[in-house]
Amino acid sequence: MNFFSELYNGAKFLSAYLIKSPVCHYRPPMVMVEPTNNCNLKCVMCPHDKMIRRKGYMGIELYKELIKNNYRFMLNLNLFFMGEPLLHPQIAEMICYARNFKIRTSIFTNATLMDEEKCRQLLSSGVNSITISFEGLEGRYESIRKNSNYNKVIDNISRIVSIKRFLKRKSTQLIIKFINFNFNHQEVKKFVVKMKKIGIDKVWEVPVHSWPDFRAAGQSQPKKYYPCVLPWSAISVLWDGKVTGCCDDFDGRIIIGDINQTPDLSKIWNGPKMNFLRTRLARKEYADLELCRDCDRLWQPPFKYPILQNAIWNLKERLP
């Protein structure tokens, strides 16, 4: 898909969201695929420990079928949902396979597992961006991302920057994403400077997100309702092939399809369950939607969402 076609696709998305169309005749800005829902950390803001759905790893054959059947539908593929993608033993192969179909591919990682071999595999896979989740304020980080080690992660970040330079992989963006837990402004500024000095391409600050059963201290009360933009902008495939209409659906409560039964994602994207979800949110009928009613995304300006910011960055990078 060339730049102008992608821009036209983006205009169709924007129009569909603004008029709250239940049917979306365009490709979503983001497709998320879950390599695994296992994780090696216990982060204070993450609902992973509340997850009751079965844990596992996406089989490589299921993944390849997904890509073969849907590569024309995928603009941006993020190999991440719930869990740490580097735990999947074939993550580099998964990235490489998608890149062979010219799909723009990214991952999110906590970077605790990025030894030299893993760094080389990731950079050689052709991945377009690697986003490292890292609240890198010394003395705060390990209390937020439990079971982690601050100095080890700093070493891993420096390592992947060094290997990227050695392999001359300029096309792979290295991004730090940190959640701002009411950090001191000067601390944040110092952290950003440190990451840039190491060689990180971009530092991305996001607010604390309220999941069901989790609300951070100090978060403001809801003011204005905004229909959640995610059902208009993203679709997510869990490790077992089930598809959810929300990229925050950590426990698979809003299942709208299954690629084992409906291999064509575009049919699920505009299937009755997804259209019903869009209609309910457009009408502000969220009270009996278990996952939605306690979510702060209904009270945030939609174009501040990380998924959309990332899609806009991707589009800017492809300016002719």
MARGU-541017 format. One record per residue (C-alpha): y, x, z. Coordinates in pm, 1 decimal. Layout:
<site north="Y" east="X" up="Z"/>
...
END
This chain:
<site north="0.0" east="0.0" up="0.0"/>
<site north="329.3" east="156.3" up="-106.6"/>
<site north="649.0" east="152.2" up="95.2"/>
<site north="806.6" east="-147.4" up="-80.0"/>
<site north="489.0" east="-355.8" up="-53.5"/>
<site north="472.9" east="-272.6" up="315.2"/>
<site north="838.1" east="-368.2" up="355.5"/>
<site north="768.8" east="-702.4" up="183.4"/>
<site north="470.3" east="-754.6" up="413.6"/>
<site north="698.4" east="-688.2" up="710.6"/>
<site north="950.3" east="-943.7" up="584.2"/>
<site north="675.2" east="-1204.9" up="558.3"/>
<site north="568.6" east="-1128.3" up="915.2"/>
<site north="925.6" east="-1160.5" up="1042.2"/>
<site north="971.6" east="-1491.4" up="860.2"/>
<site north="643.0" east="-1633.0" up="992.4"/>
<site north="732.2" east="-1542.6" up="1349.9"/>
<site north="1086.5" east="-1679.2" up="1330.8"/>
<site north="973.9" east="-2015.5" up="1192.9"/>
<site north="666.8" east="-2007.6" up="1424.4"/>
<site north="421.3" east="-2064.2" up="1141.4"/>
<site north="62.4" east="-2113.2" up="1265.5"/>
<site north="-66.2" east="-1965.0" up="937.7"/>
<site north="24.1" east="-1605.1" up="851.3"/>
<site north="-13.5" east="-1502.9" up="486.8"/>
<site north="33.1" east="-1130.1" up="538.3"/>
<site north="-144.2" east="-834.1" up="689.0"/>
<site north="-79.7" east="-786.4" up="1063.1"/>
<site north="133.5" east="-482.6" up="1150.4"/>
<site north="-148.2" east="-362.7" up="1380.0"/>
<site north="-526.7" east="-392.0" up="1394.4"/>
<site north="-675.7" east="-262.4" up="1718.1"/>
<site north="-1040.5" east="-159.5" up="1738.7"/>
<site north="-1206.2" east="-74.5" up="2068.3"/>
<site north="-1436.7" east="229.2" up="2046.7"/>
<site north="-1536.1" east="169.2" up="2410.1"/>
<site north="-1416.8" east="-19.6" up="2716.6"/>
<site north="-1537.3" east="254.7" up="2949.9"/>
<site north="-1272.7" east="468.8" up="3116.3"/>
<site north="-1273.6" east="780.5" up="3331.8"/>
<site north="-956.7" east="698.0" up="3528.4"/>
<site north="-848.2" east="425.0" up="3769.3"/>
<site north="-481.0" east="362.2" up="3697.9"/>
<site north="-283.3" east="147.0" up="3940.2"/>
<site north="-127.3" east="-69.8" up="3665.5"/>
<site north="-447.7" east="-123.1" up="3467.8"/>
<site north="-678.7" east="-426.4" up="3508.7"/>
<site north="-984.0" east="-223.4" up="3408.7"/>
<site north="-1143.3" east="-254.6" up="3753.0"/>
<site north="-1114.8" east="-635.4" up="3725.6"/>
<site north="-1304.5" east="-643.2" up="3397.4"/>
<site north="-1628.7" east="-839.9" up="3413.5"/>
<site north="-1726.9" east="-829.0" up="3046.6"/>
<site north="-2009.3" east="-595.7" up="2953.5"/>
<site north="-1919.4" east="-232.4" up="2894.3"/>
<site north="-2041.8" east="-39.6" up="2594.4"/>
<site north="-1962.9" east="160.8" up="2281.2"/>
<site north="-1905.3" east="34.1" up="1929.5"/>
<site north="-2196.3" east="135.0" up="1707.3"/>
<site north="-2096.6" east="355.8" up="1414.9"/>
<site north="-2266.7" east="127.7" up="1161.6"/>
<site north="-2082.7" east="-179.9" up="1289.8"/>
<site north="-1759.6" east="17.3" up="1270.7"/>
<site north="-1823.4" east="133.2" up="913.8"/>
<site north="-1901.7" east="-221.5" up="804.8"/>
<site north="-1577.7" east="-335.1" up="966.1"/>
<site north="-1378.3" east="-77.1" up="771.1"/>
<site north="-1558.2" east="-136.6" up="440.0"/>
<site north="-1506.8" east="-510.9" up="465.7"/>
<site north="-1145.3" east="-497.2" up="579.7"/>
<site north="-969.9" east="-180.5" up="464.2"/>
<site north="-741.9" east="-382.9" up="235.1"/>
<site north="-641.0" east="-590.9" up="538.9"/>
<site north="-551.5" east="-294.0" up="759.9"/>
<site north="-204.3" east="-142.7" up="752.6"/>
<site north="-221.2" east="43.3" up="1083.4"/>
<site north="-545.9" east="92.1" up="1273.2"/>
<site north="-527.2" east="182.7" up="1639.8"/>
<site north="-861.3" east="302.7" up="1776.9"/>
<site north="-787.4" east="191.5" up="2128.9"/>
<site north="-804.0" east="-124.7" up="2335.3"/>
<site north="-942.6" east="-104.8" up="2688.9"/>
<site north="-1096.7" east="225.2" up="2786.7"/>
<site north="-1061.9" east="589.3" up="2691.3"/>
<site north="-1144.3" east="640.0" up="2319.1"/>
<site north="-1230.8" east="1008.7" up="2363.6"/>
<site north="-1537.1" east="899.1" up="2562.4"/>
<site north="-1686.7" east="778.0" up="2233.0"/>
<site north="-1898.3" east="1066.5" up="2098.8"/>
<site north="-1813.9" east="977.5" up="1735.7"/>
<site north="-1441.2" east="911.2" up="1771.2"/>
<site north="-1342.3" east="1186.1" up="1524.5"/>
<site north="-1593.9" east="1052.7" up="1271.4"/>
<site north="-1448.7" east="703.3" up="1315.4"/>
<site north="-1098.0" east="829.0" up="1244.6"/>
<site north="-1212.3" east="1032.6" up="943.9"/>
<site north="-1400.1" east="736.0" up="797.1"/>
<site north="-1089.2" east="514.1" up="816.3"/>
<site north="-871.0" east="787.8" up="666.5"/>
<site north="-1110.6" east="806.1" up="368.9"/>
<site north="-998.8" east="448.7" up="294.5"/>
<site north="-632.7" east="559.2" up="325.5"/>
<site north="-580.0" east="356.8" up="644.2"/>
<site north="-306.8" east="485.5" up="872.6"/>
<site north="-486.4" east="562.6" up="1198.4"/>
<site north="-377.4" east="628.2" up="1555.6"/>
<site north="-529.0" east="661.2" up="1900.1"/>
<site north="-406.9" east="636.9" up="2258.3"/>
<site north="-561.6" east="868.1" up="2515.4"/>
<site north="-506.7" east="980.6" up="2873.6"/>
<site north="-565.4" east="1338.4" up="2748.9"/>
<site north="-793.5" east="1433.9" up="3038.6"/>
<site north="-1081.6" east="1508.3" up="2799.1"/>
<site north="-891.7" east="1709.5" up="2538.1"/>
<site north="-1070.7" east="2041.5" up="2550.1"/>
<site north="-1040.3" east="2281.8" up="2255.4"/>
<site north="-1332.4" east="2132.2" up="2062.3"/>
<site north="-1201.7" east="1777.1" up="2098.6"/>
<site north="-849.3" east="1882.0" up="1996.4"/>
<site north="-980.5" east="2048.7" up="1680.6"/>
<site north="-1196.9" east="1748.7" up="1595.6"/>
<site north="-907.7" east="1506.2" up="1636.0"/>
<site north="-659.9" east="1711.9" up="1434.2"/>
<site north="-914.5" east="1779.6" up="1159.4"/>
<site north="-999.4" east="1408.3" up="1133.6"/>
<site north="-666.3" east="1331.2" up="966.8"/>
<site north="-540.8" east="1105.0" up="1246.5"/>
<site north="-177.6" east="1010.7" up="1188.0"/>
<site north="-70.6" east="990.9" up="1550.3"/>
<site north="-206.8" east="1073.0" up="1893.5"/>
<site north="-28.3" east="899.1" up="2179.5"/>
<site north="-86.5" east="1047.3" up="2522.9"/>
<site north="-32.2" east="816.4" up="2819.7"/>
<site north="123.6" east="1047.0" up="3077.3"/>
<site north="369.2" east="971.6" up="3358.0"/>
<site north="429.2" east="1343.0" up="3387.7"/>
<site north="640.8" east="1364.0" up="3699.5"/>
<site north="475.2" east="1614.2" up="3926.9"/>
<site north="391.6" east="1452.8" up="4258.8"/>
<site north="381.2" east="1102.7" up="4107.9"/>
<site north="131.4" east="1128.5" up="3821.6"/>
<site north="-192.2" east="1161.7" up="4020.5"/>
<site north="-102.8" east="865.6" up="4243.1"/>
<site north="-56.8" east="648.4" up="3932.1"/>
<site north="-348.1" east="768.8" up="3720.1"/>
<site north="-615.1" east="817.0" up="3983.1"/>
<site north="-900.2" east="1063.6" up="3922.3"/>
<site north="-666.4" east="1270.2" up="3703.1"/>
<site north="-527.6" east="1621.1" up="3745.9"/>
<site north="-163.9" east="1690.8" up="3657.6"/>
<site north="-201.5" east="2060.4" up="3575.4"/>
<site north="-511.9" east="2002.1" up="3362.9"/>
<site north="-335.6" east="1739.0" up="3153.1"/>
<site north="-31.7" east="1964.9" up="3105.7"/>
<site north="-270.6" east="2237.3" up="2985.2"/>
<site north="-440.9" east="1991.7" up="2749.2"/>
<site north="-107.2" east="1880.0" up="2603.1"/>
<site north="-3.5" east="2241.9" up="2547.0"/>
<site north="-342.8" east="2310.0" up="2389.7"/>
<site north="-324.9" east="2033.3" up="2130.9"/>
<site north="30.5" east="2133.8" up="2037.4"/>
<site north="-84.1" east="2492.0" up="1989.7"/>
<site north="-388.1" east="2395.1" up="1780.9"/>
<site north="-178.5" east="2155.8" up="1571.8"/>
<site north="54.2" east="2444.1" up="1485.5"/>
<site north="-237.0" east="2677.5" up="1411.6"/>
<site north="-402.1" east="2421.2" up="1180.4"/>
<site north="-61.3" east="2333.8" up="1027.9"/>
<site north="-120.3" east="1961.4" up="1084.9"/>
<site north="241.6" east="1853.1" up="1047.0"/>
<site north="132.2" east="1504.6" up="939.9"/>
<site north="-12.9" east="1428.7" up="1284.7"/>
<site north="248.2" east="1305.4" up="1529.5"/>
<site north="201.5" east="1388.2" up="1896.7"/>
<site north="361.5" east="1124.8" up="2118.6"/>
<site north="394.4" east="1093.8" up="2495.0"/>
<site north="407.3" east="737.5" up="2627.7"/>
<site north="507.1" east="695.0" up="2989.2"/>
<site north="545.2" east="380.8" up="3198.2"/>
<site north="865.5" east="390.6" up="3398.0"/>
<site north="783.1" east="295.4" up="3757.5"/>
<site north="1151.4" east="290.1" up="3856.1"/>
<site north="1168.3" east="665.8" up="3812.6"/>
<site north="1488.2" east="851.4" up="3889.3"/>
<site north="1696.4" east="894.1" up="3571.2"/>
<site north="1734.6" east="1267.8" up="3621.1"/>
<site north="1359.5" east="1305.4" up="3673.4"/>
<site north="1292.7" east="1122.8" up="3348.1"/>
<site north="1545.9" east="1332.6" up="3159.8"/>
<site north="1389.3" east="1652.8" up="3293.9"/>
<site north="1041.2" east="1530.6" up="3196.4"/>
<site north="1150.8" east="1444.2" up="2841.2"/>
<site north="1309.3" east="1787.6" up="2796.9"/>
<site north="990.0" east="1952.1" up="2923.6"/>
<site north="770.0" east="1760.1" up="2678.0"/>
<site north="1000.4" east="1839.3" up="2386.1"/>
<site north="999.1" east="2205.7" up="2485.7"/>
<site north="617.8" east="2208.5" up="2483.3"/>
<site north="629.8" east="2070.1" up="2129.8"/>
<site north="574.2" east="1694.5" up="2158.6"/>
<site north="725.1" east="1506.1" up="1862.8"/>
<site north="832.0" east="1192.6" up="2045.9"/>
<site north="859.6" east="1068.1" up="2405.4"/>
<site north="829.1" east="692.0" up="2441.7"/>
<site north="933.5" east="505.5" up="2756.5"/>
<site north="793.5" east="158.4" up="2826.4"/>
<site north="846.6" east="-78.9" up="3119.4"/>
<site north="570.0" east="-174.2" up="3360.9"/>
<site north="370.7" east="-460.7" up="3212.6"/>
<site north="247.8" east="-747.8" up="3428.5"/>
<site north="-115.1" east="-829.8" up="3361.6"/>
<site north="-285.7" east="-1131.1" up="3517.6"/>
<site north="-323.1" east="-1053.4" up="3889.9"/>
<site north="-85.7" east="-755.9" up="3864.3"/>
<site north="291.1" east="-760.5" up="3900.2"/>
<site north="481.3" east="-444.9" up="3975.7"/>
<site north="724.4" east="-438.5" up="4263.6"/>
<site north="1083.2" east="-482.8" up="4160.1"/>
<site north="1017.7" east="-666.6" up="3832.2"/>
<site north="1282.9" east="-923.6" up="3751.2"/>
<site north="1207.8" east="-1294.9" up="3746.4"/>
<site north="1164.4" east="-1467.3" up="3409.1"/>
<site north="1482.5" east="-1588.2" up="3240.2"/>
<site north="1444.7" east="-1687.9" up="2876.3"/>
<site north="1121.0" east="-1791.9" up="2707.9"/>
<site north="1014.2" east="-1607.6" up="2393.5"/>
<site north="693.2" east="-1710.5" up="2216.3"/>
<site north="469.4" east="-1404.5" up="2240.6"/>
<site north="488.4" east="-1213.0" up="1913.7"/>
<site north="140.7" east="-1058.9" up="1945.1"/>
<site north="-55.9" east="-1342.7" up="1778.8"/>
<site north="176.8" east="-1297.4" up="1478.0"/>
<site north="159.1" east="-916.8" up="1475.0"/>
<site north="-181.7" east="-791.5" up="1590.3"/>
<site north="-551.8" east="-866.3" up="1601.8"/>
<site north="-807.0" east="-682.6" up="1814.9"/>
<site north="-1177.7" east="-614.1" up="1768.3"/>
<site north="-1378.3" east="-541.7" up="2083.3"/>
<site north="-1659.8" east="-286.8" up="2090.2"/>
<site north="-1930.6" east="-550.8" up="2038.2"/>
<site north="-1758.9" east="-710.1" up="1738.6"/>
<site north="-1592.1" east="-1001.3" up="1914.0"/>
<site north="-1230.9" east="-1056.1" up="1809.1"/>
<site north="-944.2" east="-1152.3" up="2038.5"/>
<site north="-602.3" east="-1284.1" up="1947.4"/>
<site north="-425.7" east="-1080.8" up="2215.4"/>
<site north="-415.8" east="-703.4" up="2256.4"/>
<site north="-375.1" east="-756.0" up="2632.6"/>
<site north="-695.6" east="-959.2" up="2656.4"/>
<site north="-881.5" east="-700.6" up="2864.2"/>
<site north="-1167.9" east="-932.6" up="2959.0"/>
<site north="-1217.1" east="-1111.5" up="2627.6"/>
<site north="-1091.9" east="-1451.8" up="2743.0"/>
<site north="-931.1" east="-1551.1" up="2410.7"/>
<site north="-1213.3" east="-1491.7" up="2162.9"/>
<site north="-1114.5" east="-1619.3" up="1819.0"/>
<site north="-1406.8" east="-1486.5" up="1615.8"/>
<site north="-1683.9" east="-1229.7" up="1575.5"/>
<site north="-1717.7" east="-982.0" up="1286.9"/>
<site north="-2097.0" east="-999.0" up="1323.7"/>
<site north="-2070.1" east="-1359.0" up="1203.8"/>
<site north="-1745.7" east="-1347.2" up="1002.0"/>
<site north="-1709.4" east="-995.8" up="855.8"/>
<site north="-1377.3" east="-1079.4" up="685.9"/>
<site north="-1102.3" east="-1030.2" up="945.0"/>
<site north="-847.2" east="-1217.6" up="734.5"/>
<site north="-1049.3" east="-1536.4" up="783.1"/>
<site north="-1038.5" east="-1487.9" up="1160.2"/>
<site north="-668.2" east="-1395.3" up="1144.5"/>
<site north="-596.5" east="-1737.6" up="993.8"/>
<site north="-887.0" east="-1920.2" up="1153.1"/>
<site north="-846.9" east="-2239.2" up="1357.1"/>
<site north="-857.5" east="-2066.7" up="1698.2"/>
<site north="-583.1" east="-1818.7" up="1610.3"/>
<site north="-370.0" east="-2088.2" up="1450.2"/>
<site north="-414.9" east="-2304.8" up="1759.8"/>
<site north="-297.8" east="-2018.1" up="1984.7"/>
<site north="15.2" east="-1962.5" up="1774.2"/>
<site north="91.8" east="-2335.3" up="1779.1"/>
<site north="59.9" east="-2361.1" up="2157.2"/>
<site north="286.3" east="-2061.9" up="2218.2"/>
<site north="543.2" east="-2185.2" up="1967.3"/>
<site north="560.1" east="-2516.1" up="2155.1"/>
<site north="587.2" east="-2341.9" up="2493.6"/>
<site north="252.7" east="-2496.9" up="2591.1"/>
<site north="114.2" east="-2199.0" up="2779.1"/>
<site north="51.5" east="-2346.8" up="3126.6"/>
<site north="-322.2" east="-2391.8" up="3071.4"/>
<site north="-365.1" east="-2067.1" up="2874.0"/>
<site north="-513.3" east="-1853.6" up="3149.7"/>
<site north="-419.0" east="-1517.4" up="3003.9"/>
<site north="-73.1" east="-1620.2" up="2884.6"/>
<site north="72.9" east="-1811.7" up="3177.9"/>
<site north="102.0" east="-1507.2" up="3406.4"/>
<site north="202.3" east="-1261.6" up="3132.8"/>
<site north="555.4" east="-1120.3" up="3128.8"/>
<site north="556.7" east="-1089.5" up="2750.5"/>
<site north="661.3" east="-1455.6" up="2732.5"/>
<site north="989.2" east="-1356.7" up="2894.2"/>
<site north="1071.3" east="-1041.3" up="2700.9"/>
<site north="1259.0" east="-1002.0" up="2371.1"/>
<site north="967.7" east="-965.6" up="2126.8"/>
<site north="1098.4" east="-676.4" up="1922.6"/>
<site north="1094.4" east="-447.5" up="2223.5"/>
<site north="714.0" east="-460.1" up="2226.0"/>
<site north="548.4" east="-118.1" up="2184.1"/>
<site north="326.8" east="-243.6" up="1898.0"/>
<site north="627.2" east="-346.3" up="1691.2"/>
<site north="827.2" east="-35.8" up="1776.8"/>
<site north="531.9" east="172.5" up="1661.5"/>
<site north="502.3" east="-25.5" up="1337.1"/>
<site north="874.1" east="26.8" up="1270.6"/>
<site north="838.2" east="400.7" up="1332.1"/>
<site north="545.4" east="411.6" up="1089.3"/>
<site north="750.9" east="234.3" up="825.4"/>
<site north="1048.2" east="470.2" up="871.0"/>
<site north="818.9" east="770.2" up="823.7"/>
<site north="719.9" east="636.1" up="483.1"/>
<site north="1074.2" east="597.5" up="352.5"/>
<site north="1079.0" east="713.6" up="-11.6"/>
END
